[in-house]
Amino acid sequence: MTTNQKTAAQPPETGLAHERVYRTLRHQVMFGELPPGEALTLRGIGTSFNVSMTPAREAVRRLVAEGALSMSASGRITTPEIGNDRLEELAAIRALLEPELACRALPRAHPALIDRLRSINSTVDQMVVKQDASGYIRSNLEFHRTLYLRAQAPAMLAMVETLWLQLGPTMRQLYSRMQRGGRLGHHRAILAALRAGDEQALKLAVREDVTQGLRMLSV
């Protein structure tokens, strides 16, 4: 096939369309905008994003590989629906990786970073008051990601983001339980440990923050 034939077979905008669909769907899953077990179709995705089947199919393929979507042998596409055993496994992995990332970030936790985290945490509180589930999940993950970026451990952060992606739809259930039982307060403990430069307190606060909520879902 010649270069011209390749261009004709796959227009340049196809790649851009695929990336747009992939990024938007990824965010929708991670931030709990889609409920657990939500059924999707390639045709429906194509219609929603005004793209052909090719970029829709490629975006879904990537998301299935990341665990953001599931695809059955028959080709049925759904968002993750996580049982108790899987939930406990993901919580255990988060409990290992996220305290480590936080501790690696601690030497670079300068006052400007702590101020930024405090500001993000205020947004988390606002989302709870507004009862905005997706906004809560988005700002909560922003709090953690902003801290973990200072760890300068991109491979570890990528693994953690994959866990967030798989948990996204399920986190909406956690939000509804928090509305009934009150907000978890571990972010303030994280901020206090960062200000004090206390590694052990930071590990404990992060571990409690990333596991306590998930334990609420498995009871």
Beta strands, then each sheet from edge to edge (+ up, - down):
strand 1: 39-40
strand 2: 70-71
strand 3: 77-78
sheet 1: 1+ 3- 2+
end
